[in-house]
Amino acid sequence: MNETKSAIGNQPRVHWRELFKPGIRKAVLIGAAIAILGQFMGVNAVLYYGPSIFESSGLSGSDSLFYQVIVGLVNVLTTILAMFFIDKIGRKKLVYFGVSGMILSLLLIAFYFILGTGLGISNIFLLIFFLLYIFFCAGSISAVIFVLLSEMYPIRVRGLAMSIAGLSLWIGTYLIGQLTPWLLENLHPQGTFILFALMCIPYMLIVWKLMPETTGKTLEEIEKYWEK
């Protein structure tokens, strides 16, 4: 309690210029970057346009919708599962594990669209690859992002900084929602999923090099990380 009181103090109302102080500015920019990048790794493209993507592989409309229901179910169940592991494994380790799996599954999806038909691979494998992708995504970045953002900012600017990160996330969501049909048409599914796999790399590097591990740390300890 004393540490919390010391961190909060008797500070006046926070002004926007607080966000531009060196350590805080870095935290705000990192939070906004991972919020936007997380959307360009494909999760909402899959959730929004899954049936269209499945149909492009030759599935009928009814089968595509059924596959999408399975994808949604795995998404929900994996998110619940991640709640039990996020504190035991750690935020950053969960991201490393999940994003690595996302890259692999995205490349497998792209491989299916490039060679799957020619090699006579059953479309059930496409569903398996999608389920792997959703499993790794829901179990890592989807579960971790809001936890990390809520923990990483200094207490006095947390409200303002979270609002910027939240706005960035929803801007990314809007953009990927609008751009995905164009990507699927111009890059085709294989190019689109290779692009999503490439976008995972800067996300991983930012979390690895620039983000603090917040698991087991008090909010005051995390604040001191940015002050350094």
Number of C-alpha atoms within 10 A of each C-alpha: 6 8 12 12 9 10 17 14 11 8 8 8 8 13 10 10 8 14 19 13 10 12 16 20 16 15 23 22 16 18 28 23 18 23 26 22 20 23 25 25 27 27 22 18 23 22 16 15 15 21 21 17 19 23 15 15 16 12 16 13 13 11 14 20 17 13 22 24 15 13 22 17 13 17 23 14 13 20 21 14 14 19 13 10 14 20 13 11 12 15 23 22 15 22 25 18 15 23 24 17 19 28 23 16 24 26 22 23 24 22 17 23 20 15 12 18 13 9 9 9 12 11 17 10 14 22 18 16 21 24 21 21 28 29 23 26 28 24 27 27 28 21 21 21 17 15 15 19 21 17 21 26 24 24 17 18 17 19 13 17 27 20 12 16 23 18 15 20 22 14 15 21 22 13 14 22 20 12 13 21 18 13 17 19 11 11 15 17 24 20 19 21 27 19 19 22 22 15 18 20 15 13 22 18 12 14 19 15 8 12 18 18 18 18 17 10 12 12 18 18 15 19 21 12 15 18 12 7
